[in-house]
Structures are given as structure tokens and as C-alpha cells.
Amino acid sequence: MTEIMLKSVLAPYITELIAHKQALGYKYIEQSRQLQKFDHFMAEQFPLETTITHEMMEIWSAKRPYEKEGTVRNRVTPISHLTAYMQKMGIPAYEFPTDDLGKELKYTPYIFSEDELKRLFRQIDCCHYSPIVPYRHLIMPVLFRMFYCCGLRPGEPLRLKVSDVDLPSGVLIIRDSKYGNDRLAPMSEELAELCREYAKAVPLSSEGYFFSKPDGEPISTMNIFSNFRRFLYRAGISYGGKGNGPRLYDFRHTFAVHCLKRFVESGKNMNSYHQLLKTYMGHSFFKYTSYYLRMTKEMFPDIRQKLEDRYAGLIPALGGELDG
């Protein structure tokens, strides 16, 4: 990232902390911005202080009228990282109790039914030619199938370069995704063949994006979302409004739940396939993949007993987390 400008006496520790986090593989971009803001805040309001104090954090953590709980948490958490780092260096610093910060209600994933997916893809496949986006009618059927069939995050297929789509082997190379990780995502043969047909029909540059606008730039998430809203409406699937879904992310959630349902129904060893799904989806911890086990159990009563009898230890208690 661009070098940040620091003013306070904590500048060396902030610089070292950022370098340490990035060396561990974290992008640490937004956190670095918050640390820079805190540095400027400290230099301007507490110029004589040489460490992080209780008074300082009381002001820094105060919730502003227009803010959500998550915004406050995002502002305070990097400072708690700095405190922990300073304490390891033997420097006394006030440790703000981040557990006291309120948590926003988590979004409840919308899991598409098989019938809804059929109706939705029927409308996606009817997407017509547009002179403004000449290849829209070819892009949308392939792109939305990638969302669902590969369980991708919304931005991942939009960042695919032509060289990231191995057409002969049918494997996607997902680069620099969440937490800066790369992974391979094998496609079904049906989806791989659709990608091959698409590559023949659309003039692709070897250095360009697999899904691009006429100017060569990648299609924006907002563009895809606008099309998604239209497809939902035509498929008769109600859109609940901002924060209620369905969202583009819900293709990923649906993919996970449907995969786990098939694994259980076909008698797969969930201890092994749980690991397989974690790796495929690019989750950083098992707890995120396990969240879907609870959702699967709650959505499909016919397989609930199988999951509880064989894999109770894998299923988290209520209040599990989604990594996205």
C-alpha cells in the first residue's frame, strides 16, 4: 500500500505493526488507515502523551450519532492490535475492552430453493443483446453460474483474467482473494464447456479480463447487481430491500448448503468433505464452514438426525459466524 504519513511518537510502533501484519499475509489496508487517523488524533489532541491511555481511548471509541456499531468496532480494533504489540515490546499501554463494543445483527443468508434457481437461471438465460454492453447476453449466463456452481464471492469472477481461466482443465485460479489468499476452483464439466463456448464467441485479450466491458475494464459489481435485481423480479423472487436480500453473496451461501446436503445424502464422510469444502471456498477457519452445517441441519429436517448422530461435534452452537 501507499506509505502512510505519521506524526505522533507512536509512529515507529505503528510502522512495525503494519509491517508485521503484512508479513503474515494480511492486506491490512483499512486497518492501516485507521491507525494513521489515530496517529493524527493523538498528535493533535494528546501531543505530550507517549503511550495509549484510558482517556484517549474513551474519546476515540465514542460512538457518533450517525455510526453503526460495526463502524466503531472497525475504528477501535486496529488500536487494540497496536496496544497488544506495544505490550509485547514491554511498553505499558491501555488495553481497551473490545468485547464491550456492541455487535451488529448478522445478516441471515438467503438460501435459494431448487425451484427458485431454475426460475432464476431461466431468466438469466433470456438476457438479451444490448448495444451498450454488447456481450451482456453471453456474459450473464456464464457469470451467474460461476457464482452458484463454484461458490465464489461476488468480486472473485469479476477479477478473473483470461489467464486465470484454464479452459482445457476447467479450473479457475482465484487470486488475491480475502486475506490475500489464492486458491484453485475446479468447475463442473458443464460449466467448463460453457466457458469454452463463451471464449469462442467473445473477443478476449490474453492480458485482459475474462468478463469485461467494451473498454477492457472489468464489469462492476454494481452493474451485476442491477442485472441481478431485474432477474429476481422476472423470476418472481421477492427482493427484501437493503440488508434483507437475496444478495449476490447468497449464491455462495446456497452453494455451501446444497453441497453439504448432497454430501450427507450420499453418505460422504463429513470429516473429510468438511475439509474439502473449507479449502474449495477459501475459508480461513473451520468455524466458518461449520456454520453452514448448522444451516443445513435447520433447513432440511430429513437429514437432521444423520448430522446430529454422526457429526454433532462439527456443528457449532447458535450464533456461529460467516466468513463470507
Residue frames as qw, qx, qy, qz and C-alpha x, y, z in Angstrom:
[[0.000, 0.888, 0.461, 0.000, 0.00, 0.00, 0.00],
 [0.262, 0.767, -0.078, 0.580, 0.99, 3.67, -0.27],
 [0.468, -0.036, -0.550, 0.691, 3.24, 4.72, 2.59],
 [0.290, -0.839, -0.439, -0.139, 1.21, 6.43, 5.30],
 [0.207, 0.572, -0.266, 0.748, 2.26, 9.68, 6.93],
 [0.642, -0.549, -0.508, 0.168, 2.59, 9.51, 10.72],
 [0.034, 0.785, -0.126, 0.606, 3.04, 12.34, 13.21],
 [0.658, -0.690, 0.102, -0.284, 2.89, 11.01, 16.78],
 [0.182, -0.637, 0.739, -0.124, 5.53, 9.41, 19.00],
 [0.775, -0.009, 0.605, -0.183, 3.85, 6.07, 18.31],
 [0.596, 0.654, -0.288, -0.366, 4.85, 6.21, 14.64],
 [0.142, 0.483, -0.862, -0.060, 7.64, 3.60, 14.95],
 [0.378, 0.022, 0.873, -0.307, 5.31, 1.10, 16.64],
 [0.659, 0.520, 0.251, -0.481, 2.55, 1.68, 14.10],
 [0.460, 0.648, -0.526, -0.301, 5.00, 1.19, 11.24],
 [0.025, -0.327, 0.941, -0.086, 6.35, -2.02, 12.80],
 [0.536, 0.199, 0.696, -0.435, 2.85, -3.37, 13.49],
 [0.671, 0.587, -0.013, -0.452, 1.71, -2.81, 9.89],
 [0.349, 0.578, -0.720, -0.158, 4.86, -4.44, 8.52],
 [0.240, -0.174, 0.920, -0.256, 4.37, -7.39, 10.90],
 [0.639, 0.350, 0.503, -0.465, 0.72, -7.92, 9.85],
 [0.635, 0.644, -0.224, -0.363, 1.52, -7.70, 6.15],
 [0.124, 0.508, -0.852, -0.031, 4.43, -10.11, 6.57],
 [0.412, 0.029, 0.855, -0.314, 1.90, -12.60, 7.98],
 [0.135, 0.245, 0.839, 0.466, -0.11, -12.29, 4.74],
 [0.084, 0.749, 0.575, -0.318, -2.78, -9.78, 5.81],
 [0.336, 0.654, 0.284, 0.615, -3.52, -6.90, 3.45],
 [0.410, -0.555, -0.392, 0.609, -4.14, -4.69, 6.50],
 [0.229, 0.387, 0.291, 0.845, -5.17, -1.74, 4.34],
 [0.335, -0.741, -0.316, -0.490, -8.23, -0.38, 6.12],
 [0.722, -0.588, -0.239, 0.274, -6.62, -1.06, 9.49],
 [0.566, -0.008, 0.030, 0.824, -3.58, 0.95, 8.40],
 [0.011, -0.579, -0.264, -0.771, -5.85, 3.88, 7.54],
 [0.575, -0.740, -0.295, -0.188, -7.44, 3.73, 10.98],
 [0.744, -0.374, -0.126, 0.540, -4.02, 3.63, 12.62],
 [0.364, 0.276, 0.129, 0.880, -2.98, 6.69, 10.62],
 [0.279, -0.704, -0.286, -0.586, -6.13, 8.53, 11.76],
 [0.722, -0.636, -0.245, 0.118, -5.42, 7.53, 15.35],
 [0.661, -0.063, -0.034, 0.747, -1.83, 8.73, 15.00],
 [0.112, 0.462, 0.171, 0.863, -3.02, 12.15, 13.79],
 [0.527, -0.709, -0.326, -0.336, -5.69, 12.27, 16.51],
 [0.767, -0.474, -0.206, 0.380, -3.07, 11.56, 19.17],
 [0.522, 0.104, 0.033, 0.846, -0.57, 14.08, 17.78],
 [0.059, -0.536, -0.226, -0.811, -3.21, 16.82, 17.71],
 [0.580, -0.651, -0.191, -0.452, -5.11, 16.14, 20.93],
 [0.815, -0.566, 0.090, 0.082, -2.52, 14.40, 23.12],
 [0.559, 0.733, -0.322, 0.218, 0.85, 15.70, 21.87],
 [0.147, -0.689, 0.613, -0.358, 2.58, 15.16, 25.23],
 [0.888, -0.189, 0.339, -0.246, 1.48, 11.56, 25.71],
 [0.096, 0.565, -0.792, -0.209, 3.95, 8.79, 24.96],
 [0.060, 0.049, 0.997, 0.017, 1.58, 5.83, 25.10],
 [0.382, -0.385, -0.593, -0.595, -2.10, 4.88, 24.70],
 [0.074, -0.056, 0.633, -0.769, -4.17, 6.00, 27.67],
 [0.092, 0.480, 0.848, -0.204, -7.66, 5.33, 29.03],
 [0.166, 0.681, 0.208, -0.682, -8.76, 8.92, 28.39],
 [0.099, 0.403, -0.600, -0.684, -7.51, 8.74, 24.83],
 [0.060, -0.113, -0.952, -0.277, -9.48, 5.57, 24.09],
 [0.145, 0.559, 0.676, -0.458, -12.64, 6.88, 25.73],
 [0.255, 0.650, -0.075, -0.712, -12.67, 9.69, 23.18],
 [0.121, 0.335, -0.772, -0.526, -11.57, 7.53, 20.24],
 [0.028, -0.175, -0.981, -0.082, -14.19, 4.85, 20.90],
 [0.290, 0.390, 0.453, -0.747, -17.14, 7.20, 21.48],
 [0.333, 0.424, 0.789, 0.294, -20.00, 6.32, 19.12],
 [0.071, 0.145, -0.142, -0.977, -21.08, 9.17, 16.88],
 [0.553, 0.298, 0.400, -0.667, -24.82, 9.71, 16.23],
 [0.686, 0.492, -0.248, -0.475, -24.68, 8.56, 12.60],
 [0.182, 0.470, -0.863, -0.046, -22.49, 5.50, 13.21],
 [0.907, -0.138, -0.296, -0.267, -23.35, 1.82, 13.37],
 [0.758, -0.576, 0.306, -0.007, -21.82, -0.47, 15.96],
 [0.905, 0.164, 0.200, 0.338, -19.66, -2.15, 13.34],
 [0.383, 0.808, -0.079, 0.440, -18.10, 1.18, 12.35],
 [0.400, -0.817, 0.332, -0.252, -16.97, 1.82, 15.92],
 [0.904, -0.251, 0.329, 0.104, -15.57, -1.69, 16.17],
 [0.779, 0.472, 0.109, 0.397, -13.62, -1.23, 12.93],
 [0.118, 0.880, -0.190, 0.419, -12.19, 2.03, 14.26],
 [0.543, -0.708, 0.379, -0.243, -11.15, 0.61, 17.64],
 [0.989, -0.050, 0.124, 0.057, -9.92, -2.88, 16.74],
 [0.701, 0.525, -0.202, 0.438, -6.67, -1.80, 14.99],
 [0.109, -0.757, 0.377, -0.523, -5.80, 0.28, 18.06],
 [0.844, -0.412, 0.280, -0.200, -6.23, -2.80, 20.23],
 [0.920, 0.273, -0.049, 0.277, -3.75, -4.54, 17.89],
 [0.318, 0.714, -0.297, 0.548, -1.34, -1.66, 18.47],
 [0.535, -0.663, 0.322, -0.413, -1.80, -1.88, 22.23],
 [0.976, -0.152, 0.156, 0.007, -1.07, -5.62, 22.20],
 [0.756, 0.485, -0.137, 0.419, 2.03, -5.04, 20.06],
 [0.024, 0.764, -0.334, 0.552, 3.33, -2.33, 22.38],
 [0.746, -0.529, 0.280, -0.292, 2.74, -4.50, 25.43],
 [0.976, 0.090, 0.028, 0.196, 4.79, -7.28, 23.82],
 [0.519, 0.599, -0.211, 0.572, 7.57, -4.72, 23.39],
 [0.529, -0.285, -0.519, 0.608, 7.38, -4.06, 27.13],
 [0.000, 0.186, -0.005, 0.983, 5.65, -0.68, 26.80],
 [0.117, 0.421, 0.755, -0.489, 2.66, -0.08, 29.11],
 [0.209, -0.064, -0.399, -0.890, -0.44, 0.85, 27.12],
 [0.525, 0.104, 0.483, -0.693, -4.15, 0.92, 27.94],
 [0.008, 0.070, 0.942, 0.329, -5.99, -2.13, 26.62],
 [0.496, 0.029, 0.004, -0.868, -9.47, -1.12, 25.53],
 [0.444, 0.076, 0.866, -0.217, -12.07, -3.88, 26.22],
 [0.268, 0.151, -0.570, -0.762, -13.23, -4.53, 22.67],
 [0.148, -0.287, -0.946, -0.038, -15.65, -7.19, 23.91],
 [0.057, 0.518, 0.532, -0.668, -17.69, -4.34, 25.38],
 [0.196, 0.262, -0.353, -0.876, -18.36, -2.96, 21.92],
 [0.703, 0.301, 0.420, -0.489, -21.81, -3.76, 20.61],
 [0.277, -0.072, 0.836, 0.468, -22.21, -6.11, 17.70],
 [0.491, 0.230, -0.214, -0.812, -24.46, -5.52, 14.73],
 [0.814, 0.134, 0.482, -0.296, -27.04, -8.14, 13.93],
 [0.273, -0.250, 0.790, 0.488, -25.67, -10.57, 11.37],
 [0.569, 0.287, -0.320, -0.701, -27.37, -10.86, 8.01],
 [0.718, 0.013, 0.671, -0.185, -29.29, -14.11, 7.67],
 [0.053, -0.247, 0.754, 0.607, -28.26, -15.79, 4.40],
 [0.730, 0.328, 0.101, -0.590, -30.98, -16.38, 1.84],
 [0.346, -0.184, 0.891, 0.231, -30.80, -19.96, 0.57],
 [0.530, 0.275, -0.354, -0.720, -32.36, -20.36, -2.86],
 [0.785, 0.060, 0.570, -0.235, -34.57, -23.40, -3.37],
 [0.443, -0.007, 0.757, 0.479, -34.02, -25.68, -6.35],
 [0.313, 0.720, 0.606, 0.129, -37.18, -24.30, -7.95],
 [0.033, -0.947, -0.028, 0.317, -36.05, -20.69, -7.43],
 [0.359, -0.501, 0.571, 0.543, -32.69, -21.44, -9.03],
 [0.430, 0.312, 0.760, 0.375, -34.39, -22.97, -12.07],
 [0.181, 0.886, 0.428, -0.005, -36.65, -19.93, -12.46],
 [0.208, -0.870, 0.169, 0.413, -33.79, -17.52, -11.92],
 [0.390, -0.323, 0.659, 0.557, -31.42, -19.14, -14.42],
 [0.413, 0.556, 0.683, 0.234, -34.26, -19.36, -16.94],
 [0.100, 0.971, 0.185, -0.112, -34.50, -15.55, -16.79],
 [0.348, -0.699, 0.425, 0.457, -30.71, -15.11, -16.84],
 [0.494, 0.029, 0.738, 0.460, -30.53, -17.25, -19.99],
 [0.317, 0.759, 0.543, 0.170, -33.14, -14.95, -21.61],
 [0.234, -0.733, 0.052, 0.637, -30.89, -11.91, -21.12],
 [0.640, 0.696, 0.297, 0.130, -30.99, -10.10, -24.47],
 [0.611, 0.223, 0.102, 0.753, -28.38, -8.27, -26.51],
 [0.123, -0.930, -0.202, 0.283, -27.62, -4.67, -25.52],
 [0.585, 0.682, -0.027, 0.438, -25.65, -2.28, -27.77],
 [0.230, -0.882, 0.285, -0.295, -24.36, -0.53, -24.61],
 [0.470, -0.477, 0.741, -0.056, -22.94, -3.80, -23.25],
 [0.596, 0.387, -0.509, -0.486, -22.59, -5.86, -26.46],
 [0.484, 0.160, -0.860, 0.015, -21.72, -9.15, -24.79],
 [0.425, -0.269, 0.497, -0.707, -24.07, -8.94, -21.82],
 [0.882, 0.042, -0.028, -0.469, -26.30, -11.74, -23.14],
 [0.804, 0.276, -0.509, 0.134, -23.22, -14.01, -23.33],
 [0.165, 0.431, -0.628, 0.627, -21.62, -12.93, -20.06],
 [0.542, -0.354, 0.297, -0.702, -24.56, -13.21, -17.66],
 [0.947, -0.078, -0.174, -0.260, -25.39, -16.93, -18.10],
 [0.755, 0.231, -0.479, 0.383, -21.74, -17.91, -17.53],
 [0.074, 0.464, -0.444, 0.763, -21.01, -15.41, -14.76],
 [0.636, -0.369, 0.204, -0.647, -24.05, -16.24, -12.63],
 [0.962, -0.034, -0.264, -0.070, -23.38, -19.96, -12.97],
 [0.529, 0.351, -0.526, 0.566, -19.87, -19.32, -11.65],
 [0.310, -0.478, 0.342, -0.747, -21.36, -17.57, -8.63],
 [0.841, -0.239, 0.151, -0.461, -23.51, -20.57, -7.78],
 [0.963, 0.155, -0.221, 0.005, -21.66, -23.59, -9.16],
 [0.635, 0.311, -0.431, 0.561, -18.27, -22.53, -7.73],
 [0.539, -0.717, -0.385, 0.220, -19.49, -20.74, -4.61],
 [0.501, 0.252, -0.051, 0.826, -17.49, -17.62, -5.48],
 [0.138, -0.622, -0.325, 0.699, -17.55, -14.32, -3.63],
 [0.432, 0.830, 0.319, -0.153, -19.12, -11.58, -5.82],
 [0.094, 0.900, -0.320, -0.282, -15.84, -9.88, -6.71],
 [0.590, -0.357, 0.678, 0.256, -13.87, -13.04, -7.49],
 [0.648, 0.391, 0.583, 0.295, -15.13, -13.85, -11.01],
 [0.257, 0.958, 0.126, -0.010, -15.06, -10.16, -11.93],
 [0.218, -0.837, 0.460, 0.200, -11.31, -10.06, -11.22],
 [0.835, 0.012, 0.508, 0.214, -10.57, -13.15, -13.30],
 [0.135, 0.651, -0.494, -0.560, -8.06, -12.52, -16.07],
 [0.830, 0.359, -0.286, -0.318, -8.20, -14.66, -19.21],
 [0.437, 0.439, -0.758, 0.203, -5.04, -16.40, -18.00],
 [0.317, -0.238, 0.707, -0.586, -6.82, -17.31, -14.73],
 [0.827, 0.178, 0.248, -0.472, -9.37, -19.47, -16.55],
 [0.156, -0.347, 0.884, 0.270, -7.73, -22.74, -17.55],
 [0.713, 0.240, -0.102, -0.650, -10.17, -23.82, -20.22],
 [0.590, 0.251, -0.753, -0.151, -8.60, -27.21, -21.09],
 [0.285, -0.007, -0.873, 0.396, -8.59, -28.40, -17.47],
 [0.404, -0.641, -0.499, -0.420, -11.70, -26.48, -16.37],
 [0.580, -0.463, -0.424, 0.519, -10.04, -24.84, -13.36],
 [0.015, 0.930, 0.083, 0.357, -10.34, -21.25, -12.14],
 [0.585, -0.006, -0.377, 0.718, -7.38, -19.59, -10.44],
 [0.266, -0.904, -0.287, -0.174, -8.77, -17.24, -7.79],
 [0.580, 0.219, -0.265, 0.739, -6.04, -14.74, -6.99],
 [0.123, 0.141, -0.311, 0.932, -5.59, -12.30, -4.12],
 [0.438, -0.568, -0.572, -0.398, -8.94, -13.06, -2.56],
 [0.532, -0.791, -0.016, -0.300, -9.98, -12.50, 1.04],
 [0.697, -0.638, 0.276, 0.177, -6.93, -12.28, 3.36],
 [0.144, 0.770, -0.539, -0.309, -4.76, -12.09, 0.23],
 [0.598, -0.159, 0.784, 0.049, -5.03, -15.83, -0.44],
 [0.447, 0.345, -0.586, -0.581, -5.01, -17.65, -3.80],
 [0.600, -0.015, 0.769, -0.222, -6.86, -20.89, -4.49],
 [0.133, 0.075, -0.803, -0.576, -7.94, -23.22, -7.31],
 [0.575, 0.224, 0.466, -0.634, -11.62, -23.77, -8.06],
 [0.121, 0.013, 0.900, 0.418, -12.31, -26.72, -10.40],
 [0.533, 0.174, -0.018, -0.828, -15.51, -26.32, -12.42],
 [0.742, 0.207, 0.614, -0.172, -18.02, -28.94, -13.42],
 [0.409, 0.041, 0.682, 0.605, -17.57, -30.17, -16.97],
 [0.198, 0.761, 0.595, 0.164, -20.85, -28.49, -17.95],
 [0.127, -0.949, -0.061, 0.282, -19.68, -25.10, -16.66],
 [0.443, -0.454, 0.502, 0.588, -16.21, -25.56, -18.16],
 [0.400, 0.341, 0.700, 0.483, -17.80, -26.22, -21.56],
 [0.078, 0.918, 0.388, -0.007, -19.94, -23.07, -21.23],
 [0.300, -0.811, 0.208, 0.458, -16.73, -21.12, -20.55],
 [0.470, -0.117, 0.649, 0.587, -15.10, -22.61, -23.66],
 [0.287, 0.646, 0.630, 0.321, -18.10, -21.66, -25.81],
 [0.108, -0.956, -0.178, 0.207, -18.10, -18.17, -24.30],
 [0.419, -0.597, 0.386, 0.565, -14.36, -17.76, -25.04],
 [0.425, 0.192, 0.684, 0.561, -15.01, -18.63, -28.69],
 [0.130, 0.782, 0.570, 0.219, -17.89, -16.16, -29.01],
 [0.187, -0.975, -0.061, 0.107, -16.28, -13.16, -27.28],
 [0.603, 0.613, -0.264, 0.438, -13.03, -11.49, -28.43],
 [0.693, -0.708, -0.017, 0.133, -10.78, -11.95, -25.39],
 [0.295, 0.809, -0.448, 0.242, -7.37, -10.41, -24.92],
 [0.795, -0.001, -0.539, 0.278, -4.77, -12.72, -23.43],
 [0.306, 0.108, -0.460, 0.826, -3.87, -9.96, -20.96],
 [0.339, -0.346, -0.077, -0.871, -7.45, -8.83, -20.32],
 [0.449, -0.074, 0.651, -0.607, -10.33, -9.75, -18.04],
 [0.113, 0.173, 0.961, 0.185, -12.45, -12.82, -18.74],
 [0.044, 0.771, 0.635, 0.033, -15.61, -10.74, -18.17],
 [0.307, -0.273, 0.008, 0.912, -15.02, -7.21, -19.41],
 [0.311, 0.792, 0.278, -0.445, -16.72, -4.09, -20.68],
 [0.697, 0.674, 0.148, 0.195, -16.08, -2.88, -24.25],
 [0.107, 0.921, -0.325, 0.187, -13.26, -0.65, -22.96],
 [0.648, 0.302, -0.641, 0.278, -11.48, -3.67, -21.50],
 [0.185, -0.395, 0.574, -0.693, -12.18, -2.77, -17.87],
 [0.110, -0.166, -0.969, 0.148, -13.80, -5.38, -15.60],
 [0.366, -0.579, -0.510, -0.521, -17.57, -5.30, -15.16],
 [0.125, -0.386, 0.479, -0.778, -18.51, -3.54, -11.91],
 [0.050, -0.214, -0.920, 0.325, -20.30, -5.26, -9.04],
 [0.308, 0.400, 0.318, -0.803, -23.00, -2.57, -9.25],
 [0.454, 0.290, -0.525, -0.658, -23.64, -3.49, -12.89],
 [0.324, -0.019, -0.944, -0.058, -24.04, -7.14, -11.96],
 [0.059, 0.282, 0.737, -0.611, -26.27, -6.28, -9.01],
 [0.409, 0.340, -0.008, -0.847, -28.58, -4.21, -11.24],
 [0.515, 0.160, -0.710, -0.453, -28.97, -7.15, -13.60],
 [0.195, -0.072, -0.933, 0.293, -29.46, -9.48, -10.64],
 [0.270, 0.284, 0.479, -0.786, -32.35, -7.35, -9.33],
 [0.546, 0.304, -0.292, -0.725, -34.01, -7.50, -12.74],
 [0.444, 0.111, -0.873, -0.167, -33.58, -11.28, -12.98],
 [0.003, 0.146, 0.834, -0.532, -35.05, -11.74, -9.49],
 [0.418, 0.307, 0.209, -0.829, -38.10, -9.66, -10.40],
 [0.587, 0.286, -0.492, -0.576, -38.72, -11.58, -13.62],
 [0.395, 0.064, -0.915, 0.049, -38.30, -14.89, -11.82],
 [0.601, -0.570, -0.330, -0.452, -40.91, -13.89, -9.25],
 [0.682, -0.236, -0.486, 0.492, -38.45, -13.92, -6.33],
 [0.217, -0.947, -0.197, -0.129, -39.11, -11.12, -3.87],
 [0.506, 0.348, -0.321, 0.721, -36.26, -8.74, -3.08],
 [0.484, -0.664, -0.522, 0.227, -36.42, -7.77, 0.56],
 [0.014, -0.978, 0.029, -0.206, -34.55, -4.48, 0.26],
 [0.314, 0.665, -0.542, 0.408, -31.17, -3.37, 1.53],
 [0.196, -0.424, 0.741, -0.482, -29.83, -5.71, 4.19],
 [0.744, 0.016, 0.468, -0.476, -32.53, -8.32, 3.62],
 [0.210, -0.223, 0.878, 0.367, -31.56, -9.97, 0.36],
 [0.928, -0.013, 0.177, 0.328, -31.41, -12.03, -1.67],
 [0.062, -0.874, 0.356, 0.324, -27.88, -10.77, -2.34],
 [0.645, 0.572, -0.501, -0.075, -25.23, -11.84, -4.82],
 [0.070, -0.486, 0.810, -0.320, -23.42, -13.37, -1.84],
 [0.740, -0.059, 0.465, -0.483, -26.36, -15.71, -1.34],
 [0.833, 0.400, -0.347, -0.162, -25.30, -17.78, -4.34],
 [0.305, 0.477, -0.750, 0.341, -22.17, -18.66, -2.32],
 [0.424, -0.216, 0.648, -0.594, -24.20, -19.48, 0.79],
 [0.866, 0.192, 0.083, -0.455, -26.62, -21.59, -1.27],
 [0.649, 0.483, -0.587, 0.006, -23.71, -23.43, -2.90],
 [0.028, 0.395, -0.804, 0.443, -22.31, -24.38, 0.52],
 [0.607, -0.040, 0.530, -0.591, -25.62, -25.59, 1.94],
 [0.862, 0.338, -0.105, -0.364, -26.52, -27.56, -1.19],
 [0.481, 0.494, -0.715, 0.117, -23.06, -29.18, -1.24],
 [0.173, -0.278, 0.798, -0.505, -23.35, -30.27, 2.39],
 [0.763, 0.117, 0.287, -0.568, -26.86, -31.61, 1.80],
 [0.813, 0.410, -0.365, -0.193, -25.59, -33.75, -1.11],
 [0.235, 0.473, -0.795, 0.298, -22.62, -34.95, 0.95],
 [0.434, -0.152, 0.687, -0.563, -24.89, -36.13, 3.77],
 [0.822, 0.253, 0.121, -0.495, -27.47, -37.72, 1.47],
 [0.772, 0.460, -0.434, -0.069, -24.79, -39.65, -0.43],
 [0.914, -0.390, -0.053, 0.096, -23.14, -40.89, 2.77],
 [0.523, 0.618, -0.327, 0.487, -19.86, -38.98, 2.38],
 [0.647, -0.366, -0.406, 0.531, -17.51, -38.84, 5.35],
 [0.011, -0.962, -0.185, -0.199, -18.19, -35.32, 6.58],
 [0.587, -0.688, 0.169, 0.391, -14.90, -35.12, 8.47],
 [0.556, -0.051, 0.486, 0.672, -13.09, -35.32, 5.13],
 [0.247, 0.614, 0.536, 0.524, -15.58, -33.43, 2.96],
 [0.260, -0.925, -0.221, 0.166, -15.88, -30.65, 5.53],
 [0.480, -0.538, 0.319, 0.615, -12.15, -30.02, 4.97],
 [0.427, 0.262, 0.621, 0.603, -12.64, -30.24, 1.21],
 [0.059, 0.850, 0.466, 0.237, -15.38, -27.61, 1.25],
 [0.384, -0.839, -0.012, 0.385, -13.33, -25.32, 3.52],
 [0.482, -0.294, 0.463, 0.683, -10.41, -25.42, 1.08],
 [0.317, 0.472, 0.645, 0.511, -12.59, -25.01, -2.01],
 [0.059, -0.906, -0.394, -0.141, -14.40, -21.97, -0.60],
 [0.407, 0.501, -0.226, 0.729, -11.22, -20.35, 0.69],
 [0.558, -0.785, -0.141, -0.231, -12.33, -20.16, 4.32],
 [0.177, 0.668, -0.573, 0.441, -9.63, -19.21, 6.81],
 [0.234, -0.248, 0.801, -0.492, -11.07, -21.26, 9.70],
 [0.139, -0.206, -0.960, -0.130, -13.24, -24.35, 10.10],
 [0.110, 0.438, 0.630, -0.632, -15.80, -22.40, 12.14],
 [0.329, 0.401, -0.165, -0.839, -16.92, -20.55, 9.01],
 [0.395, 0.082, -0.804, -0.437, -17.55, -23.75, 7.04],
 [0.132, -0.218, -0.918, 0.304, -19.19, -25.33, 10.09],
 [0.288, 0.278, 0.262, -0.878, -21.72, -22.51, 10.18],
 [0.525, 0.188, -0.486, -0.673, -23.22, -23.98, 7.01],
 [0.298, -0.068, -0.950, 0.054, -23.61, -27.35, 8.70],
 [0.105, 0.333, 0.649, -0.676, -25.94, -25.76, 11.22],
 [0.418, 0.347, -0.112, -0.832, -27.88, -24.05, 8.43],
 [0.432, 0.130, -0.799, -0.398, -28.14, -27.33, 6.52],
 [0.146, -0.176, -0.921, 0.316, -29.41, -29.14, 9.60],
 [0.201, 0.390, 0.461, -0.771, -32.03, -26.48, 10.28],
 [0.417, 0.361, -0.282, -0.785, -33.24, -26.23, 6.67],
 [0.641, 0.153, -0.658, -0.364, -33.56, -29.93, 5.89],
 [0.653, -0.392, 0.443, -0.474, -35.22, -31.86, 8.72],
 [0.973, 0.152, -0.086, -0.153, -34.94, -35.12, 6.75],
 [0.745, 0.347, -0.412, 0.393, -31.15, -35.16, 7.18],
 [0.279, -0.775, 0.288, -0.488, -31.03, -33.50, 10.62],
 [0.876, -0.416, 0.209, -0.124, -30.82, -36.76, 12.53],
 [0.895, 0.276, -0.060, 0.345, -27.97, -38.05, 10.36],
 [0.290, 0.701, -0.261, 0.597, -25.95, -34.92, 11.06],
 [0.491, -0.678, 0.294, -0.461, -26.67, -34.98, 14.79],
 [0.970, -0.214, 0.114, -0.029, -25.88, -38.68, 15.14],
 [0.882, 0.210, 0.031, 0.420, -22.63, -38.70, 13.19],
 [0.488, 0.374, -0.039, 0.787, -21.22, -35.18, 13.22],
 [0.350, -0.872, -0.343, -0.006, -22.55, -33.37, 16.29],
 [0.601, -0.524, 0.028, 0.603, -19.02, -32.26, 17.12],
 [0.396, 0.163, 0.381, 0.819, -18.69, -30.39, 13.83],
 [0.069, -0.731, -0.498, -0.461, -21.91, -28.41, 14.18],
 [0.185, 0.175, -0.366, 0.895, -21.47, -25.10, 16.04],
 [0.028, -0.552, -0.689, 0.469, -23.88, -23.75, 18.61],
 [0.195, 0.874, 0.420, 0.148, -26.28, -20.98, 17.72],
 [0.147, -0.957, 0.102, 0.228, -24.55, -17.71, 16.92],
 [0.768, -0.044, 0.368, 0.522, -21.91, -19.12, 14.59],
 [0.012, -0.731, 0.180, 0.658, -20.01, -16.83, 12.25],
 [0.751, 0.592, 0.267, 0.124, -19.95, -16.35, 8.50],
 [0.501, -0.390, 0.300, 0.712, -16.62, -15.54, 6.87],
 [0.452, 0.774, 0.044, -0.441, -18.18, -14.71, 3.51]]
